[in-house]
């Protein structure tokens, strides 16, 4: 038995003893296949990440077909730029890939919002008034289930929904949001404050008295 064969057997035993290594090897293999434009690898990675991706896009629009459109555009960007993804062997590759892909999806959602904004120029979707509105307790959402909060977020206007998602869910600052959406910091705070107020009303109207949005 050659040294190479012995090493191969030992590495296999280590992977069996450590599920993370096995999982990392599988995901890395898929990523490498996608880098080579292998259709089978792309298809498998698509179905592996589809549910994760759709949940993110679902929060940014109130139409299911738009969520699918944003998600598929995100996957196209993922496959085109996957060569830039750097997996770390010391961490879970799938979790790292999801984090990297999430940024692509959020940016794609923002681009989608900007396109809609340009079409609806006369509607003045991004609120510029009340720039001095205080934004106390900017801690996001306290006690809402995933399903409840997503349903409520989707009922918000595009402007409020986008700012709420970026601030509360994605963790961006108002300064970062203002640059992303080309609005002032005051407008971002105003939209967040009004988004929270609208969420509170939506939840109360549904008689969800046991959940609430953090103090305004």
Secondary structure by P-SEA (a helix, b strand, c coil): ccaaaaaaaaaaaaaaacaaaaaaaaaaaaaaaaaaccaaaaaaaaaaaaaaaaaaaaaacccaaaaaaaaaaaaaaaaaccccbbbbccccaaaaaaaaaaaaaaaaaaaaaaaaaaaacccccccccccccccccccccccccaaaaaaaaaaccaaaaaaaaacccccccaaaaaaaacccaaaaaaaaaaaaaaaaaaaaaacccccccccc
